[in-house]
Amino acid sequence: MATSQQVKLLGFPGSPFVARAELALNLKGVKYEYIQESLTNKSDLLLKSNPVHKKVPVLLHNNKPVCESLVIVEYVDETWTGHPILPSDPYHRALSHFWSRFIEDKVLPAVFKAAWNPNKQEREKGAEEAREALEILDKELKVNGKFFHGDSVGFLDIAALIIFYWVPIIQEASEFNVYSGDKYPNIGKWGQEVLNDPDVKGVLPPRDVLLSFFKALFQSIVDSK
């Protein structure tokens, strides 16, 4: 457990990956300083703290940087007591890690290809890949309780938050059809429970702001062709 601590979070408003880190810190009741970064003029602190990817989020704990959103979530869980984020059972922990990697490696790259690739054929290919990945997730997923492992928000719920909240907004902005709660009922039911949680609501940016941002981003991609 951390007794003496200086905690800072480098982030950018509206980022689903920063929201993961914020949610983990909030669940643990950790007080932290939020430092807003610019996407076009990255600070020296960010570049020094994350020289590999040069991206947010970055957690600074007593000036020691921790990078990548899910790594940060796990670090927060292991460093502070209180609300458990990862399951204590080894098998359930393994499931959380496995499906979080599936989301990171299969679902999100396909969604981003479908949304942001300037090539229409590649976008259609990405949409099909995303549907296939979501079908696997919906079929194989076994949610034990309101959330993935019981009655409180945990690791995989945090990892999947981008599917529940951000993906529907991105697909509306970029006019592609990948996800709906009706088509994937297990994901849809699970997502509603997560989005209704008070702690989760506290880190969600306004929908209209995100929609405007993503519409502008999509239009810039179209105009650049």
Accessible surface in RSA format (square Angstrom, percent):
REM  Atomic radii and reference values for relative SASA: ProtOr
REM  Chains: A
REM  Algorithm: Lee & Richards
REM  Probe-radius: 1.40
REM  Slices: 20
REM RES _ NUM      All-atoms   Total-Side   Main-Chain    Non-polar    All polar
REM                ABS   REL    ABS   REL    ABS   REL    ABS   REL    ABS   REL
RES MET A   1   156.12  80.8  87.95  58.2  68.16 162.3  70.97  60.3  85.15 112.8
RES ALA A   2    17.12  15.7   2.91   4.5  14.21  32.3  11.99  16.9   5.13  13.6
RES THR A   3   116.08  82.6  83.47  84.6  32.61  77.7  62.44  83.9  53.64  81.1
RES SER A   4    91.30  77.1  78.03 104.1  13.26  30.6  47.72 101.6  43.58  61.1
RES GLN A   5    73.78  41.3  40.41  29.5  33.37  79.5  20.14  42.9  53.64  40.7
RES GLN A   6    87.96  49.2  83.04  60.7   4.92  11.7  33.95  72.3  54.01  41.0
RES VAL A   7     9.42   6.2   0.66   0.6   8.76  21.1   0.66   0.6   8.76  23.8
RES LYS A   8    49.63  24.2  49.63  30.5   0.00   0.0   6.43   5.8  43.21  46.0
RES LEU A   9     0.00   0.0   0.00   0.0   0.00   0.0   0.00   0.0   0.00   0.0
RES LEU A  10     0.00   0.0   0.00   0.0   0.00   0.0   0.00   0.0   0.00   0.0
RES GLY A  11     0.00   0.0   0.00   N/A   0.00   0.0   0.00   0.0   0.00   0.0
RES PHE A  12    46.92  23.5  46.03  28.5   0.89   2.3  46.03  27.9   0.89   2.5
RES PRO A  13    69.85  50.9  53.59  48.9  16.25  59.1  61.47  50.8   8.38  52.1
RES GLY A  14    20.78  25.6   0.00   N/A  20.78  25.6   9.13  25.1  11.65  26.1
RES SER A  15    20.05  16.9  12.18  16.3   7.87  18.1  14.07  30.0   5.98   8.4
RES PRO A  16    16.87  12.3  15.28  13.9   1.60   5.8  15.28  12.6   1.60   9.9
RES PHE A  17    57.11  28.6  57.11  35.4   0.00   0.0  57.11  34.6   0.00   0.0
RES VAL A  18     2.00   1.3   2.00   1.8   0.00   0.0   2.00   1.7   0.00   0.0
RES ALA A  19     1.97   1.8   1.91   2.9   0.06   0.1   1.91   2.7   0.06   0.2
RES ARG A  20     0.90   0.4   0.90   0.5   0.00   0.0   0.68   0.9   0.22   0.1
RES ALA A  21     0.00   0.0   0.00   0.0   0.00   0.0   0.00   0.0   0.00   0.0
RES GLU A  22    39.17  22.5  39.17  29.6   0.00   0.0   0.15   0.3  39.02  31.9
RES LEU A  23     0.47   0.3   0.47   0.3   0.00   0.0   0.47   0.3   0.00   0.0
RES ALA A  24     0.00   0.0   0.00   0.0   0.00   0.0   0.00   0.0   0.00   0.0
RES LEU A  25     0.00   0.0   0.00   0.0   0.00   0.0   0.00   0.0   0.00   0.0
RES ASN A  26    62.41  43.0  44.95  43.4  17.45  42.0  16.23  39.1  46.18  44.6
RES LEU A  27    17.92  10.0   1.88   1.3  16.05  40.3   4.17   2.9  13.76  37.0
RES LYS A  28    24.96  12.2   4.69   2.9  20.27  48.3   1.58   1.4  23.38  24.9
RES GLY A  29    61.04  75.3   0.00   N/A  61.04  75.3  35.08  96.3  25.96  58.1
RES VAL A  30    13.22   8.7   1.17   1.1  12.06  29.1   6.29   5.5   6.94  18.8
RES LYS A  31   193.00  94.2 172.84 106.1  20.15  48.0 120.73 108.7  72.27  77.0
RES TYR A  32    59.46  27.8  25.82  14.7  33.65  87.6  19.70  14.8  39.76  49.0
RES GLU A  33    93.17  53.5  85.11  64.4   8.06  19.2  38.86  75.2  54.31  44.3
RES TYR A  34    77.20  36.0  52.15  29.7  25.05  65.2  49.29  37.0  27.91  34.4
RES ILE A  35    43.00  24.5  40.00  29.8   3.00   7.2  43.00  31.0   0.00   0.0
RES GLN A  36   116.13  64.9  88.69  64.8  27.44  65.3  21.26  45.3  94.86  71.9
RES GLU A  37     8.75   5.0   4.68   3.5   4.06   9.7   4.90   9.5   3.85   3.1
RES SER A  38    45.28  38.3  37.04  49.4   8.24  19.0  30.60  65.2  14.69  20.6
RES LEU A  39    92.31  51.4  75.04  53.7  17.27  43.4  75.15  52.8  17.16  46.2
RES THR A  40   135.47  96.4  97.89  99.2  37.58  89.6  81.58 109.6  53.89  81.5
RES ASN A  41   118.82  81.9 108.82 105.2  10.00  24.1  22.92  55.2  95.90  92.7
RES LYS A  42    73.60  35.9  57.72  35.4  15.88  37.8  27.54  24.8  46.06  49.1
RES SER A  43    41.92  35.4  32.62  43.5   9.30  21.4  41.89  89.2   0.03   0.0
RES ASP A  44   120.79  84.6 112.83 112.3   7.96  18.8  38.64  90.9  82.15  81.9
RES LEU A  45    68.26  38.0  62.10  44.4   6.16  15.5  65.63  46.1   2.63   7.1
RES LEU A  46     2.85   1.6   2.85   2.0   0.00   0.0   2.85   2.0   0.00   0.0
RES LEU A  47    64.45  35.9  59.02  42.2   5.44  13.7  59.36  41.7   5.10  13.7
RES LYS A  48   170.55  83.2 148.17  90.9  22.37  53.3  99.63  89.7  70.92  75.5
RES SER A  49     9.40   7.9   3.62   4.8   5.78  13.3   1.86   4.0   7.54  10.6
RES ASN A  50     4.59   3.2   4.39   4.2   0.19   0.5   0.19   0.5   4.39   4.2
RES PRO A  51    81.02  59.0  71.62  65.3   9.40  34.2  72.26  59.7   8.75  54.4
RES VAL A  52   119.35  78.5  91.97  83.3  27.38  66.0  98.07  85.2  21.28  57.7
RES HIS A  53    92.42  50.5  78.88  54.8  13.54  34.6  46.45  47.9  45.97  53.5
RES LYS A  54    92.12  44.9  92.12  56.5   0.00   0.0  61.66  55.5  30.46  32.4
RES LYS A  55   131.83  64.3 128.56  78.9   3.27   7.8  74.59  67.1  57.24  61.0
RES VAL A  56    26.97  17.7  11.93  10.8  15.04  36.2  12.39  10.8  14.58  39.6
RES PRO A  57     5.35   3.9   4.28   3.9   1.08   3.9   4.28   3.5   1.08   6.7
RES VAL A  58     0.00   0.0   0.00   0.0   0.00   0.0   0.00   0.0   0.00   0.0
RES LEU A  59     0.00   0.0   0.00   0.0   0.00   0.0   0.00   0.0   0.00   0.0
RES LEU A  60     9.61   5.4   9.38   6.7   0.23   0.6   9.38   6.6   0.23   0.6
RES HIS A  61    13.62   7.4  12.62   8.8   1.00   2.5  10.05  10.4   3.57   4.2
RES ASN A  62    63.94  44.1  51.25  49.5  12.69  30.6  23.18  55.8  40.76  39.4
RES ASN A  63   110.44  76.2  90.08  87.1  20.36  49.0  27.33  65.8  83.10  80.3
RES LYS A  64   148.11  72.3 147.46  90.5   0.64   1.5  90.53  81.5  57.58  61.3
RES PRO A  65    68.29  49.8  47.38  43.2  20.90  76.0  47.38  39.1  20.90 129.9
RES VAL A  66    21.14  13.9  17.75  16.1   3.39   8.2  21.14  18.4   0.00   0.0
RES CYS A  67    31.40  23.8  23.13  25.8   8.27  19.4  12.03  30.5  19.37  20.9
RES GLU A  68    83.32  47.8  78.88  59.7   4.44  10.6  33.43  64.7  49.89  40.7
RES SER A  69     7.61   6.4   4.28   5.7   3.33   7.7   0.22   0.5   7.39  10.4
RES LEU A  70    15.76   8.8  13.10   9.4   2.67   6.7  13.45   9.4   2.32   6.2
RES VAL A  71    83.80  55.1  80.13  72.5   3.67   8.8  83.01  72.1   0.78   2.1
RES ILE A  72     0.00   0.0   0.00   0.0   0.00   0.0   0.00   0.0   0.00   0.0
RES VAL A  73     0.00   0.0   0.00   0.0   0.00   0.0   0.00   0.0   0.00   0.0
RES GLU A  74    41.65  23.9  41.65  31.5   0.00   0.0  11.05  21.4  30.60  25.0
RES TYR A  75    65.58  30.6  62.60  35.6   2.98   7.7  48.63  36.5  16.95  20.9
RES VAL A  76     0.00   0.0   0.00   0.0   0.00   0.0   0.00   0.0   0.00   0.0
RES ASP A  77    22.52  15.8  11.64  11.6  10.88  25.7   0.25   0.6  22.27  22.2
RES GLU A  78   119.00  68.3  83.00  62.8  36.00  85.7  37.92  73.3  81.08  66.2
RES THR A  79    21.02  15.0  14.96  15.2   6.07  14.5  15.17  20.4   5.85   8.8
RES TRP A  80    18.71   7.5  15.08   7.3   3.63   8.5  16.08   8.6   2.63   4.3
RES THR A  81    88.86  63.2  76.76  77.8  12.11  28.9  60.52  81.3  28.34  42.8
RES GLY A  82    57.42  70.8   0.00   N/A  57.42  70.8  36.78 100.9  20.64  46.2
RES HIS A  83    45.85  25.1  33.18  23.1  12.67  32.4  20.19  20.8  25.66  29.9
RES PRO A  84    93.06  67.8  85.61  78.0   7.45  27.1  87.59  72.3   5.47  34.0
RES ILE A  85     4.10   2.3   0.03   0.0   4.07   9.8   0.13   0.1   3.97  10.8
RES LEU A  86     7.04   3.9   0.04   0.0   7.00  17.6   0.50   0.4   6.54  17.6
RES PRO A  87    22.48  16.4   9.98   9.1  12.50  45.4  22.12  18.3   0.36   2.3
RES SER A  88   110.81  93.6  82.14 109.6  28.66  66.0  54.26 115.5  56.55  79.2
RES ASP A  89    60.71  42.5  55.57  55.3   5.14  12.1  21.61  50.9  39.10  39.0
RES PRO A  90   105.80  77.1  98.22  89.5   7.58  27.6 100.62  83.1   5.18  32.2
RES TYR A  91   144.19  67.3 137.99  78.5   6.20  16.1 106.24  79.8  37.95  46.8
RES HIS A  92    62.36  34.1  62.36  43.3   0.00   0.0  34.54  35.6  27.82  32.4
RES ARG A  93    69.46  29.2  69.46  35.4   0.00   0.0  15.77  21.6  53.69  32.5
RES ALA A  94    54.50  50.1  44.97  69.4   9.53  21.7  51.30  72.2   3.20   8.5
RES LEU A  95    45.76  25.5  45.53  32.6   0.23   0.6  45.76  32.1   0.00   0.0
RES SER A  96     1.21   1.0   1.21   1.6   0.00   0.0   0.00   0.0   1.21   1.7
RES HIS A  97    62.55  34.2  62.42  43.4   0.13   0.3  49.78  51.3  12.77  14.9
RES PHE A  98   120.99  60.5 113.58  70.3   7.42  19.3 119.75  72.6   1.24   3.6
RES TRP A  99    24.79   9.9  24.79  12.0   0.00   0.0  16.12   8.6   8.67  14.1
RES SER A 100     2.17   1.8   2.17   2.9   0.00   0.0   0.00   0.0   2.17   3.0
RES ARG A 101   121.68  51.1 121.46  61.9   0.22   0.5  57.88  79.1  63.80  38.7
RES PHE A 102    28.09  14.1  22.82  14.1   5.27  13.7  27.58  16.7   0.51   1.5
RES ILE A 103     0.00   0.0   0.00   0.0   0.00   0.0   0.00   0.0   0.00   0.0
RES GLU A 104    37.63  21.6  26.41  20.0  11.22  26.7   4.18   8.1  33.45  27.3
RES ASP A 105    79.04  55.4  60.08  59.8  18.96  44.8  23.40  55.1  55.63  55.5
RES LYS A 106   122.87  59.9 116.29  71.4   6.58  15.7  60.53  54.5  62.34  66.4
RES VAL A 107     0.48   0.3   0.48   0.4   0.00   0.0   0.48   0.4   0.00   0.0
RES LEU A 108     5.94   3.3   5.94   4.2   0.00   0.0   5.94   4.2   0.00   0.0
RES PRO A 109    64.75  47.2  53.86  49.1  10.89  39.6  60.05  49.6   4.70  29.2
RES ALA A 110     3.97   3.7   2.35   3.6   1.63   3.7   3.25   4.6   0.72   1.9
RES VAL A 111     0.26   0.2   0.26   0.2   0.00   0.0   0.26   0.2   0.00   0.0
RES PHE A 112    62.99  31.5  60.60  37.5   2.38   6.2  61.01  37.0   1.98   5.7
RES LYS A 113    54.91  26.8  47.44  29.1   7.46  17.8  37.86  34.1  17.05  18.2
RES ALA A 114     0.23   0.2   0.00   0.0   0.23   0.5   0.00   0.0   0.23   0.6
RES ALA A 115     0.23   0.2   0.00   0.0   0.23   0.5   0.00   0.0   0.23   0.6
RES TRP A 116    45.95  18.4  39.61  19.2   6.34  14.9  31.51  16.8  14.44  23.4
RES ASN A 117    42.15  29.1  36.76  35.5   5.40  13.0   4.91  11.8  37.25  36.0
RES PRO A 118    66.28  48.3  62.04  56.6   4.24  15.4  64.04  52.9   2.25  14.0
RES ASN A 119    76.16  52.5  69.84  67.5   6.33  15.2  18.72  45.1  57.44  55.5
RES LYS A 120   138.86  67.7 134.33  82.4   4.53  10.8  77.96  70.2  60.91  64.9
RES GLN A 121   138.16  77.3 132.37  96.7   5.79  13.8  38.12  81.1 100.05  75.9
RES GLU A 122    60.87  34.9  60.87  46.0   0.00   0.0  19.93  38.6  40.93  33.4
RES ARG A 123    44.16  18.5  42.85  21.8   1.31   3.1  10.87  14.9  33.28  20.2
RES GLU A 124   102.30  58.7  93.75  70.9   8.55  20.4  44.95  86.9  57.35  46.8
RES LYS A 125   111.29  54.3 103.63  63.6   7.66  18.2  60.41  54.4  50.88  54.2
RES GLY A 126     0.00   0.0   0.00   N/A   0.00   0.0   0.00   0.0   0.00   0.0
RES ALA A 127     6.35   5.8   6.35   9.8   0.00   0.0   6.35   8.9   0.00   0.0
RES GLU A 128    82.89  47.6  82.89  62.7   0.00   0.0  38.41  74.3  44.48  36.3
RES GLU A 129    59.24  34.0  54.79  41.5   4.45  10.6  31.20  60.4  28.04  22.9
RES ALA A 130     0.00   0.0   0.00   0.0   0.00   0.0   0.00   0.0   0.00   0.0
RES ARG A 131    58.94  24.7  58.94  30.0   0.00   0.0  12.93  17.7  46.01  27.9
RES GLU A 132    89.61  51.4  87.81  66.4   1.80   4.3  28.95  56.0  60.66  49.5
RES ALA A 133     7.41   6.8   5.11   7.9   2.30   5.2   6.99   9.8   0.41   1.1
RES LEU A 134     0.85   0.5   0.85   0.6   0.00   0.0   0.85   0.6   0.00   0.0
RES GLU A 135    87.34  50.1  82.24  62.2   5.10  12.1  28.91  55.9  58.43  47.7
RES ILE A 136    84.53  48.1  82.07  61.1   2.45   5.9  84.46  60.8   0.07   0.2
RES LEU A 137     0.09   0.1   0.09   0.1   0.00   0.0   0.09   0.1   0.00   0.0
RES ASP A 138    15.14  10.6  15.14  15.1   0.00   0.0   1.52   3.6  13.62  13.6
RES LYS A 139   157.48  76.8 139.06  85.3  18.42  43.9  89.07  80.2  68.41  72.9
RES GLU A 140    80.92  46.5  72.43  54.8   8.49  20.2  14.43  27.9  66.49  54.3
RES LEU A 141     7.07   3.9   0.08   0.1   6.99  17.6   0.12   0.1   6.95  18.7
RES LYS A 142   134.80  65.8 127.55  78.3   7.25  17.3 112.17 101.0  22.63  24.1
RES VAL A 143    46.97  30.9  18.36  16.6  28.62  69.0  18.36  16.0  28.62  77.6
RES ASN A 144    75.50  52.1  64.77  62.6  10.73  25.8  30.98  74.6  44.52  43.0
RES GLY A 145    49.66  61.2   0.00   N/A  49.66  61.2  28.47  78.1  21.19  47.5
RES LYS A 146   103.12  50.3  95.42  58.5   7.70  18.3  50.11  45.1  53.01  56.5
RES PHE A 147     2.54   1.3   2.54   1.6   0.00   0.0   2.54   1.5   0.00   0.0
RES PHE A 148     5.89   2.9   5.89   3.6   0.00   0.0   5.89   3.6   0.00   0.0
RES HIS A 149    47.12  25.8  18.77  13.0  28.35  72.5  20.30  20.9  26.82  31.2
RES GLY A 150    23.09  28.5   0.00   N/A  23.09  28.5  22.88  62.8   0.21   0.5
RES ASP A 151   112.06  78.5  88.48  88.1  23.58  55.8  30.45  71.7  81.61  81.4
RES SER A 152    52.20  44.1  45.36  60.5   6.83  15.7  27.88  59.4  24.32  34.1
RES VAL A 153     2.47   1.6   1.37   1.2   1.10   2.6   1.37   1.2   1.10   3.0
RES GLY A 154    11.99  14.8   0.00   N/A  11.99  14.8  11.99  32.9   0.00   0.0
RES PHE A 155     5.73   2.9   3.68   2.3   2.05   5.3   3.68   2.2   2.05   5.9
RES LEU A 156     1.10   0.6   0.00   0.0   1.10   2.8   0.00   0.0   1.10   3.0
RES ASP A 157     0.79   0.6   0.70   0.7   0.09   0.2   0.04   0.1   0.75   0.7
RES ILE A 158     0.32   0.2   0.00   0.0   0.32   0.8   0.32   0.2   0.00   0.0
RES ALA A 159     0.00   0.0   0.00   0.0   0.00   0.0   0.00   0.0   0.00   0.0
RES ALA A 160     0.00   0.0   0.00   0.0   0.00   0.0   0.00   0.0   0.00   0.0
RES LEU A 161     1.73   1.0   1.73   1.2   0.00   0.0   1.73   1.2   0.00   0.0
RES ILE A 162     1.32   0.8   0.46   0.3   0.86   2.1   0.46   0.3   0.86   2.3
RES ILE A 163     0.61   0.3   0.61   0.5   0.00   0.0   0.61   0.4   0.00   0.0
RES PHE A 164    10.06   5.0   0.82   0.5   9.25  24.1   1.83   1.1   8.24  23.6
RES TYR A 165    33.92  15.8  31.50  17.9   2.41   6.3  24.50  18.4   9.42  11.6
RES TRP A 166     0.69   0.3   0.69   0.3   0.00   0.0   0.69   0.4   0.00   0.0
RES VAL A 167     1.02   0.7   1.02   0.9   0.00   0.0   1.02   0.9   0.00   0.0
RES PRO A 168    34.49  25.1  31.64  28.8   2.85  10.4  31.64  26.1   2.85  17.7
RES ILE A 169     1.14   0.7   1.14   0.9   0.00   0.0   1.14   0.8   0.00   0.0
RES ILE A 170     4.84   2.8   4.84   3.6   0.00   0.0   4.84   3.5   0.00   0.0
RES GLN A 171    26.47  14.8  24.61  18.0   1.87   4.4   5.18  11.0  21.30  16.2
RES GLU A 172    83.38  47.9  65.99  49.9  17.39  41.4  38.54  74.5  44.85  36.6
RES ALA A 173     5.09   4.7   0.00   0.0   5.09  11.6   0.00   0.0   5.09  13.5
RES SER A 174     0.00   0.0   0.00   0.0   0.00   0.0   0.00   0.0   0.00   0.0
RES GLU A 175   146.32  84.0 111.76  84.6  34.56  82.3  44.29  85.7 102.03  83.3
RES PHE A 176    25.19  12.6  10.36   6.4  14.84  38.6  19.08  11.6   6.11  17.5
RES ASN A 177   106.66  73.6 101.71  98.3   4.95  11.9  31.07  74.8  75.59  73.1
RES VAL A 178     2.26   1.5   0.00   0.0   2.26   5.4   0.46   0.4   1.80   4.9
RES TYR A 179    16.24   7.6  13.88   7.9   2.36   6.1   8.47   6.4   7.77   9.6
RES SER A 180    46.64  39.4  41.12  54.9   5.52  12.7  38.40  81.8   8.24  11.5
RES GLY A 181    31.68  39.1   0.00   N/A  31.68  39.1  17.40  47.7  14.28  32.0
RES ASP A 182   140.96  98.7 115.67 115.1  25.30  59.8  38.31  90.2 102.65 102.4
RES LYS A 183   105.21  51.3  80.17  49.2  25.04  59.6  66.15  59.5  39.05  41.6
RES TYR A 184     3.01   1.4   3.01   1.7   0.00   0.0   3.01   2.3   0.00   0.0
RES PRO A 185    80.24  58.5  73.19  66.7   7.06  25.7  76.17  62.9   4.07  25.3
RES ASN A 186    69.52  47.9  64.69  62.5   4.83  11.6   8.50  20.5  61.01  59.0
RES ILE A 187     0.10   0.1   0.10   0.1   0.00   0.0   0.10   0.1   0.00   0.0
RES GLY A 188    10.43  12.9   0.00   N/A  10.43  12.9   8.84  24.2   1.60   3.6
RES LYS A 189   155.48  75.9 146.03  89.6   9.46  22.5  95.69  86.1  59.80  63.7
RES TRP A 190     4.07   1.6   1.00   0.5   3.07   7.2   3.65   1.9   0.43   0.7
RES GLY A 191     2.45   3.0   0.00   N/A   2.45   3.0   2.45   6.7   0.00   0.0
RES GLN A 192   107.37  60.0 107.17  78.3   0.19   0.5  40.40  86.0  66.97  50.8
RES GLU A 193    56.30  32.3  54.17  41.0   2.13   5.1   7.19  13.9  49.11  40.1
RES VAL A 194     0.71   0.5   0.71   0.6   0.00   0.0   0.71   0.6   0.00   0.0
RES LEU A 195    29.93  16.7  26.94  19.3   2.99   7.5  26.94  18.9   2.99   8.1
RES ASN A 196    87.39  60.3  75.64  73.1  11.75  28.3  20.96  50.4  66.44  64.2
RES ASP A 197    23.74  16.6  19.40  19.3   4.34  10.3   4.34  10.2  19.40  19.4
RES PRO A 198   106.73  77.8  94.64  86.3  12.09  44.0  97.35  80.4   9.38  58.3
RES ASP A 199    65.76  46.1  59.35  59.1   6.42  15.2   5.43  12.8  60.33  60.2
RES VAL A 200     0.00   0.0   0.00   0.0   0.00   0.0   0.00   0.0   0.00   0.0
RES LYS A 201   118.25  57.7 103.96  63.8  14.29  34.0  55.66  50.1  62.59  66.7
RES GLY A 202    65.44  80.7   0.00   N/A  65.44  80.7  32.86  90.2  32.58  73.0
RES VAL A 203    14.91   9.8   1.75   1.6  13.17  31.7   8.25   7.2   6.66  18.1
RES LEU A 204    36.68  20.4  16.07  11.5  20.61  51.8  16.44  11.5  20.24  54.5
RES PRO A 205    22.72  16.6  15.05  13.7   7.67  27.9  21.74  17.9   0.98   6.1
RES PRO A 206    80.74  58.8  69.26  63.1  11.49  41.8  80.72  66.6   0.02   0.1
RES ARG A 207   105.91  44.5 100.49  51.2   5.43  12.9  50.57  69.1  55.34  33.5
RES ASP A 208    98.96  69.3  92.04  91.6   6.92  16.4  45.15 106.3  53.81  53.7
RES VAL A 209    89.12  58.6  84.16  76.2   4.96  12.0  88.08  76.5   1.04   2.8
RES LEU A 210     6.21   3.5   6.15   4.4   0.06   0.1   6.21   4.4   0.00   0.0
RES LEU A 211    25.71  14.3  25.71  18.4   0.00   0.0  25.71  18.1   0.00   0.0
RES SER A 212    73.61  62.2  64.56  86.2   9.05  20.8  36.39  77.5  37.22  52.1
RES PHE A 213    88.95  44.5  81.14  50.3   7.80  20.3  87.83  53.2   1.12   3.2
RES PHE A 214    17.75   8.9  17.75  11.0   0.00   0.0  17.75  10.8   0.00   0.0
RES LYS A 215   100.69  49.1  96.74  59.4   3.95   9.4  49.96  45.0  50.73  54.0
RES ALA A 216    64.11  58.9  50.74  78.3  13.36  30.4  58.68  82.6   5.42  14.4
RES LEU A 217    66.21  36.9  61.46  44.0   4.75  12.0  65.74  46.2   0.48   1.3
RES PHE A 218    25.32  12.7  25.32  15.7   0.00   0.0  25.32  15.4   0.00   0.0
RES GLN A 219    91.55  51.2  91.55  66.9   0.00   0.0  38.03  81.0  53.52  40.6
RES SER A 220    59.35  50.2  48.01  64.1  11.34  26.1  45.72  97.4  13.64  19.1
RES ILE A 221    29.86  17.0  27.99  20.8   1.87   4.5  29.86  21.5   0.00   0.0
RES VAL A 222    63.09  41.5  56.55  51.2   6.53  15.7  56.62  49.2   6.47  17.5
RES ASP A 223    99.62  69.8  67.92  67.6  31.70  75.0  32.61  76.7  67.02  66.8
RES SER A 224    87.93  74.3  47.81  63.8  40.13  92.4  47.43 101.0  40.50  56.7
RES LYS A 225   155.65  75.9  87.89  53.9  67.76 161.3  83.65  75.3  72.00  76.7
END  Absolute sums over single chains surface
CHAIN  1 A    11414.7       9429.2       1985.5       6395.1       5019.7
END  Absolute sums over all chains
TOTAL         11414.7       9429.2       1985.5       6395.1       5019.7
